Amino acid sequence: MQISADQAEVIGLKALAWLMANDELLPVFMGATGAAEGDLRENAGNPEFLGSVLDFLTMDDAWVVQFCDQAGISYEVPMYARMALPGGAQVHWT
């Protein structure tokens, strides 16, 4: 499955909205990234920032399941979206 950069940004925005509505997880994200609430709004259109949101989301399978179930998308979509955003290319060590 391939996702365009535009589609990936939409998924990243949906993930950001989901995260902002999650009272338990939002402080964890903000603590892990050092972002303030104003940063979330300011950077919502920044593909690199949306990539960091997807990086955070995909750290835990339970978060992926919760987000995808709420968004009505397949569980693998956040990872494909992450790979389509800046800094998300798979690293090949060989």
C-alpha positions as CSV (number, residue, x, y, z in Angstrom):
1,M,0.0,0.0,0.0
2,Q,1.3,3.4,-0.9
3,I,0.0,6.7,0.5
4,S,0.6,10.1,-1.0
5,A,2.2,12.8,1.0
6,D,-1.2,14.7,1.0
7,Q,-3.0,11.6,2.3
8,A,-0.3,11.1,4.9
9,E,-0.7,14.7,6.1
10,V,-4.5,14.2,6.5
11,I,-3.9,11.0,8.5
12,G,-1.3,12.9,10.6
13,L,-3.8,15.7,11.3
14,K,-6.5,13.1,12.3
15,A,-3.9,11.6,14.6
16,L,-3.1,15.0,16.1
17,A,-6.8,15.7,16.6
18,W,-7.3,12.3,18.3
19,L,-4.3,12.9,20.5
20,M,-5.5,16.4,21.5
21,A,-8.8,14.9,22.5
22,N,-7.1,12.2,24.7
23,D,-6.8,13.7,28.1
24,E,-4.5,10.9,29.4
25,L,-2.2,10.6,26.4
26,L,-1.8,14.3,25.4
27,P,0.4,15.1,28.4
28,V,2.6,12.1,27.7
29,F,3.1,13.3,24.1
30,M,3.8,16.8,25.3
31,G,6.3,15.6,27.9
32,A,8.0,13.3,25.5
33,T,8.4,16.0,22.8
34,G,8.6,19.1,24.9
35,A,5.8,20.6,22.8
36,A,3.4,23.1,24.4
37,E,-0.3,23.4,23.4
38,G,0.5,26.4,21.2
39,D,3.0,24.4,19.4
40,L,0.4,21.8,18.5
41,R,-1.7,24.4,16.7
42,E,1.2,26.2,15.1
43,N,2.7,23.1,13.7
44,A,-0.4,21.3,12.6
45,G,0.4,22.1,9.0
46,N,4.1,21.0,9.3
47,P,4.7,17.6,7.7
48,E,7.7,17.0,9.9
49,F,5.7,17.7,13.1
50,L,2.9,15.4,11.8
51,G,5.5,12.7,11.3
52,S,6.5,13.1,15.0
53,V,2.9,12.7,15.9
54,L,2.7,9.4,13.9
55,D,6.1,8.3,15.4
56,F,4.6,8.8,18.9
57,L,1.3,7.1,18.0
58,T,3.0,4.0,16.5
59,M,5.1,3.4,19.6
60,D,2.2,1.5,21.2
61,D,-0.1,-1.0,19.4
62,A,-3.0,-0.1,21.8
63,W,-2.8,3.5,20.7
64,V,-2.8,2.5,17.0
65,V,-5.8,0.3,17.6
66,Q,-7.7,3.0,19.4
67,F,-6.9,5.7,16.8
68,C,-7.6,3.5,13.8
69,D,-10.9,2.2,15.3
70,Q,-12.0,5.7,15.9
71,A,-10.9,7.0,12.5
72,G,-12.2,3.9,10.7
73,I,-9.0,3.1,9.0
74,S,-6.8,-0.1,8.8
75,Y,-4.2,-0.6,11.5
76,E,-1.3,-0.4,9.1
77,V,-2.3,3.0,7.7
78,P,-0.5,5.1,10.3
79,M,2.8,3.4,9.6
80,Y,2.3,3.8,5.8
81,A,1.5,7.5,6.4
82,R,4.6,7.9,8.5
83,M,6.7,6.5,5.8
84,A,5.3,9.0,3.3
85,L,6.2,12.1,5.5
86,P,9.6,13.6,5.8
87,G,12.0,11.5,7.8
88,G,9.9,8.4,7.6
89,A,11.8,6.5,5.0
90,Q,12.8,3.0,6.0
91,V,16.5,2.7,6.8
92,H,18.4,-0.2,5.3
93,W,21.5,-1.1,7.2
94,T,22.9,-3.6,4.7
